[in-house]
Amino acid sequence: MEQSLLFLVVALPVSLAAVVFSANYFVRGAVSIAHTLDLPEFLVGSVIVALGTSAPEMAINISAALDGAGDIVISNIVGSNIVNVALGIGIAALIIPFDRARKEYTRTLFVGLLGTIALLANTWIANYMPGVAHFSTSFGIALMLAFTFFMYSSIKSATGDDDEEHEGDLSLPIAILVIVLGAAAMAFFSDYAVQMAVQMSHRLGIPEAVVGATVIAAGGSLPEVSSCIAAARIRRPNLILGNIAGSQIFNILGILGLSGLIRPFDYSTVLAVDVVILIAITLIVLGSILYAPLRRFMGPILILSYVAYAGYLIASAV
């Protein structure tokens, strides 16, 4: 339904504010659960927060897989991960400093990197005609098995000795309710904000390629990015890294694996460029959290990386 320009001008910032408001409560619930169950905030971020914020990507991919829309399946996941890493961690790094990561942080980021490299290898190898790659059921099973093993080992090895002080002030049932409602609100208002932005671009004559590379890509990842900003405001770097690293694994291994199980599909090998970009920015994060002199530049480098990626998408669409 087409809305008036005045309505769009008001609705867009209100929707974005609602996403941020929902993210604040979502993160508060996650911190409370970590405190109540004596769990590391990193584990809560990589499981609860990551699963909740990745719900929009899962819904899109299940629908795309059923329709056999392979390019949407791959571009949705890879594009979302690029936005999550570049903007989620990038913006948070401008707000708070990151210290040297513990081994569970680097392990999670490394597993996500390996999953992305596996997708790149499949794109280059599994092609039966020029320009087309095939995502098979067996590859989907392999990704799902890797995802299941990682989640099992992470939960099994979890301990409550965290680097940060907890400030949980919600009972466990209330914290769970806050997380569920917060995730649902973030998904709803993120989708609504994207719709309003697209309508506004049409009214103002902005090319769809520009909107797709900026507003829609960033809008689809508003839950992750907003959660990172909310966690940065209360100085929770564990939740930030856990959220993004967990989302990357959940997207690449879990959602893509599930998509392949639903229905094998073909996709364009041109998307290998996007996969390489995702690998590059993941290496930037890994290098920054392991090598202290790079950390002060991590935020600006990641944000500039997303700007370059958006520029590439715009140039390729023109």
C-alpha positions as CSV (number, residue, x, y, z in Angstrom):
1,M,0.0,0.0,0.0
2,E,1.5,3.4,-1.1
3,Q,1.8,5.9,1.7
4,S,2.1,9.7,1.5
5,L,5.6,11.2,1.6
6,L,4.9,12.9,4.9
7,F,3.9,9.6,6.4
8,L,7.1,7.9,5.2
9,V,9.3,10.7,6.5
10,V,7.7,10.2,10.0
11,A,7.4,6.4,9.9
12,L,11.0,5.6,8.9
13,P,12.8,7.2,11.9
14,V,10.0,6.0,14.2
15,S,10.5,2.4,13.0
16,L,14.3,2.7,13.3
17,A,13.9,4.1,16.9
18,A,11.6,1.1,17.7
19,V,14.3,-1.3,16.5
20,V,16.9,0.3,18.8
21,F,14.4,0.4,21.7
22,S,13.6,-3.3,21.2
23,A,17.3,-4.2,20.9
24,N,18.0,-2.5,24.3
25,Y,15.5,-4.8,26.1
26,F,16.6,-7.8,24.0
27,V,20.2,-7.3,25.2
28,R,19.1,-6.6,28.8
29,G,17.2,-10.0,28.8
30,A,20.3,-11.8,27.4
31,V,22.6,-10.3,30.1
32,S,20.0,-11.3,32.8
33,I,20.0,-14.9,31.5
34,A,23.8,-15.0,31.6
35,H,23.7,-13.8,35.2
36,T,20.9,-16.1,36.4
37,L,22.3,-19.3,34.8
38,D,26.0,-18.3,35.5
39,L,26.8,-18.6,31.8
40,P,29.5,-16.6,29.9
41,E,28.0,-13.6,28.1
42,F,29.8,-14.7,25.0
43,L,27.9,-18.0,24.9
44,V,24.6,-16.2,25.4
45,G,25.5,-13.8,22.6
46,S,26.6,-16.6,20.2
47,V,23.5,-18.7,20.9
48,I,20.4,-16.8,22.2
49,V,21.1,-13.4,20.7
50,A,22.5,-14.8,17.4
51,L,19.5,-17.1,16.9
52,G,17.0,-14.4,17.7
53,T,18.5,-11.7,15.5
54,S,19.0,-14.2,12.6
55,A,15.2,-15.0,12.5
56,P,14.6,-12.7,9.5
57,E,17.3,-14.3,7.4
58,M,16.0,-17.8,8.2
59,A,12.4,-16.8,7.1
60,I,13.7,-15.3,3.8
61,N,15.9,-18.2,3.0
62,I,13.3,-20.9,3.7
63,S,10.9,-19.1,1.3
64,A,13.7,-18.6,-1.3
65,A,14.8,-22.2,-1.1
66,L,11.2,-23.5,-1.6
67,D,11.0,-21.3,-4.7
68,G,14.4,-22.4,-6.0
69,A,15.7,-18.8,-5.9
70,G,19.3,-19.8,-5.4
71,D,20.8,-16.3,-5.9
72,I,18.5,-14.9,-3.1
73,V,19.5,-17.8,-0.8
74,I,23.2,-17.0,-1.1
75,S,23.1,-13.2,-1.4
76,N,20.8,-12.9,1.6
77,I,23.2,-14.8,3.9
78,V,26.5,-13.4,2.5
79,G,25.2,-9.9,2.3
80,S,23.7,-10.0,5.8
81,N,27.0,-11.4,7.2
82,I,29.0,-8.6,5.5
83,V,26.7,-6.0,7.1
84,N,26.7,-7.7,10.5
85,V,30.5,-7.8,10.7
86,A,31.3,-4.5,9.0
87,L,28.6,-2.3,10.6
88,G,27.8,-4.3,13.7
89,I,31.4,-4.7,15.0
90,G,32.5,-1.6,13.2
91,I,30.1,0.8,14.8
92,A,30.5,-0.9,18.2
93,A,34.3,-0.4,17.9
94,L,33.8,3.3,17.6
95,I,31.9,3.3,20.9
96,I,34.0,1.0,23.1
97,P,37.5,-0.5,22.8
98,F,38.0,-4.2,22.3
99,D,40.6,-6.2,24.2
100,R,42.5,-9.3,23.1
101,A,39.9,-12.0,22.6
102,R,39.9,-15.2,24.6
103,K,40.2,-18.5,22.7
104,E,36.4,-19.1,22.5
105,Y,36.1,-15.8,20.6
106,T,38.8,-16.6,18.1
107,R,37.5,-20.2,17.7
108,T,34.0,-19.0,16.8
109,L,35.2,-16.4,14.3
110,F,37.6,-19.0,12.8
111,V,34.8,-21.6,12.4
112,G,32.7,-18.9,10.7
113,L,35.6,-18.1,8.4
114,L,36.0,-21.8,7.5
115,G,32.3,-22.1,6.7
116,T,32.7,-19.1,4.4
117,I,35.8,-20.6,2.7
118,A,33.8,-23.8,2.2
119,L,31.1,-21.8,0.4
120,L,33.7,-20.1,-1.8
121,A,35.2,-23.5,-2.7
122,N,31.7,-24.9,-3.5
123,T,31.1,-21.8,-5.7
124,W,34.3,-22.4,-7.7
125,I,34.2,-26.2,-7.9
126,A,30.6,-27.3,-8.0
127,N,29.6,-25.8,-11.3
128,Y,28.3,-27.8,-14.2
129,M,28.0,-24.9,-16.6
130,P,29.8,-21.5,-17.0
131,G,28.6,-19.0,-14.4
132,V,26.4,-21.4,-12.5
133,A,27.3,-23.2,-9.2
134,H,25.3,-26.0,-7.6
135,F,24.4,-26.2,-3.9
136,S,23.8,-29.9,-3.3
137,T,21.9,-31.8,-0.6
138,S,25.2,-33.4,0.5
139,F,26.9,-30.0,0.9
140,G,23.8,-28.9,3.0
141,I,24.1,-31.9,5.2
142,A,27.9,-31.3,5.7
143,L,27.2,-27.7,6.8
144,M,24.4,-28.8,9.2
145,L,26.6,-31.4,10.8
146,A,29.3,-28.8,11.3
147,F,26.8,-26.4,12.8
148,T,25.4,-29.1,15.2
149,F,28.8,-30.1,16.3
150,F,29.9,-26.5,16.9
151,M,26.8,-25.7,19.0
152,Y,27.1,-28.9,21.0
153,S,30.8,-28.4,21.8
154,S,30.2,-24.7,22.7
155,I,27.4,-25.4,25.1
156,K,29.2,-28.4,26.6
157,S,32.4,-26.5,27.3
158,A,30.6,-23.4,28.6
159,T,31.7,-22.1,32.1
160,G,30.5,-19.2,34.1
161,D,33.9,-17.5,34.6
162,D,33.5,-14.4,32.4
163,D,35.6,-11.3,32.2
164,E,32.7,-9.0,32.8
165,E,30.5,-8.1,35.7
166,H,26.9,-9.0,35.3
167,E,24.1,-6.7,36.0
168,G,21.1,-9.0,35.5
169,D,18.1,-7.6,37.3
170,L,15.3,-9.7,35.7
171,S,14.0,-13.1,36.8
172,L,14.6,-15.9,34.4
173,P,11.0,-16.1,33.1
174,I,10.8,-12.4,32.6
175,A,14.2,-12.3,30.9
176,I,13.1,-15.1,28.5
177,L,9.9,-13.1,27.8
178,V,11.8,-9.9,27.2
179,I,14.1,-11.7,24.7
180,V,11.2,-13.3,22.8
181,L,9.2,-10.0,22.6
182,G,12.4,-8.0,21.8
183,A,13.4,-10.4,18.9
184,A,9.8,-10.3,17.5
185,A,9.7,-6.5,17.7
186,M,13.1,-6.1,16.1
187,A,12.1,-8.3,13.2
188,F,8.8,-6.6,12.7
189,F,10.1,-3.0,12.8
190,S,13.2,-3.8,10.8
191,D,11.0,-5.2,8.0
192,Y,8.7,-2.2,8.2
193,A,11.6,0.3,8.1
194,V,12.9,-1.4,5.0
195,Q,9.5,-1.1,3.3
196,M,9.2,2.6,4.2
197,A,12.7,3.3,2.9
198,V,11.9,1.5,-0.4
199,Q,8.7,3.5,-0.9
200,M,10.5,6.7,0.0
201,S,13.2,6.0,-2.6
202,H,10.6,5.5,-5.3
203,R,8.9,8.8,-4.4
204,L,12.3,10.7,-4.5
205,G,13.5,8.9,-7.6
206,I,16.5,7.2,-5.9
207,P,17.7,4.1,-8.0
208,E,16.7,0.7,-6.5
209,A,20.3,-0.4,-6.9
210,V,21.3,2.2,-4.4
211,V,18.5,1.3,-2.0
212,G,19.3,-2.4,-2.3
213,A,23.0,-2.0,-1.6
214,T,22.4,0.3,1.4
215,V,19.0,0.5,3.0
216,I,17.7,-3.0,2.3
217,A,21.0,-4.7,3.1
218,A,21.5,-2.7,6.3
219,G,17.8,-2.8,7.2
220,G,17.7,-6.6,7.0
221,S,20.6,-6.7,9.6
222,L,19.1,-4.0,11.8
223,P,18.5,-6.5,14.6
224,E,22.1,-7.6,14.7
225,V,23.5,-4.1,14.3
226,S,21.1,-2.6,16.9
227,S,22.0,-5.4,19.4
228,C,25.7,-4.6,19.0
229,I,25.1,-0.9,19.6
230,A,22.9,-1.6,22.6
231,A,25.6,-4.0,24.0
232,A,28.3,-1.4,23.3
233,R,26.3,1.3,25.3
234,I,26.5,-1.0,28.4
235,R,30.1,-2.0,27.5
236,R,29.5,-5.7,26.7
237,P,32.1,-6.6,24.1
238,N,31.5,-10.3,24.8
239,L,27.9,-10.0,23.7
240,I,29.0,-8.1,20.6
241,L,31.5,-10.6,19.4
242,G,29.3,-13.5,20.4
243,N,26.3,-12.0,18.6
244,I,28.1,-11.4,15.3
245,A,30.3,-14.5,15.3
246,G,27.3,-16.7,16.3
247,S,25.1,-15.1,13.6
248,Q,27.8,-15.7,11.0
249,I,28.0,-19.4,12.0
250,F,24.2,-19.7,12.3
251,N,23.8,-18.1,8.8
252,I,26.6,-19.8,6.9
253,L,26.4,-23.3,8.5
254,G,22.8,-23.5,9.9
255,I,20.6,-21.5,7.5
256,L,22.5,-22.4,4.3
257,G,22.7,-26.0,5.4
258,L,19.0,-26.1,6.0
259,S,18.3,-24.4,2.7
260,G,20.2,-27.1,0.9
261,L,18.3,-29.8,2.8
262,I,15.0,-28.2,1.8
263,R,15.9,-28.2,-1.9
264,P,19.1,-28.3,-3.9
265,F,19.6,-25.1,-5.9
266,D,21.8,-23.3,-8.4
267,Y,23.3,-19.9,-8.0
268,S,25.5,-17.4,-9.9
269,T,29.2,-17.7,-9.5
270,V,29.4,-13.9,-9.6
271,L,28.5,-14.1,-5.9
272,A,32.0,-15.4,-5.3
273,V,33.0,-11.8,-5.2
274,D,30.7,-11.2,-2.2
275,V,32.0,-14.3,-0.5
276,V,35.6,-13.1,-0.9
277,I,34.7,-9.7,0.6
278,L,33.1,-11.5,3.6
279,I,36.3,-13.5,4.1
280,A,38.4,-10.4,3.9
281,I,36.5,-8.4,6.6
282,T,36.4,-11.5,8.8
283,L,40.2,-11.6,8.6
284,I,40.3,-7.9,9.5
285,V,38.3,-8.7,12.7
286,L,40.5,-11.7,13.6
287,G,43.7,-9.7,13.0
288,S,42.4,-6.8,15.0
289,I,41.4,-8.8,18.1
290,L,44.7,-10.7,18.1
291,Y,47.0,-7.8,17.3
292,A,46.7,-4.8,19.6
293,P,48.0,-2.1,17.2
294,L,45.2,-2.8,14.7
295,R,42.4,-2.5,17.2
296,R,42.2,1.3,17.2
297,F,41.6,1.2,13.5
298,M,39.2,-1.7,13.4
299,G,36.0,0.4,13.5
300,P,36.9,2.8,10.7
301,I,38.4,0.0,8.5
302,L,35.3,-2.1,8.8
303,I,32.9,0.8,8.1
304,L,34.9,1.8,5.1
305,S,34.9,-1.8,3.9
306,Y,31.1,-1.7,3.9
307,V,31.1,1.6,2.0
308,A,33.4,0.0,-0.6
309,Y,31.1,-3.1,-0.8
310,A,28.0,-0.9,-1.2
311,G,29.9,1.0,-4.0
312,Y,30.7,-2.3,-5.7
313,L,27.0,-3.4,-5.6
314,I,25.9,-0.1,-7.0
315,A,28.5,-0.1,-9.8
316,S,27.7,-3.7,-10.8
317,A,23.9,-2.9,-10.9
318,V,24.2,0.1,-13.1
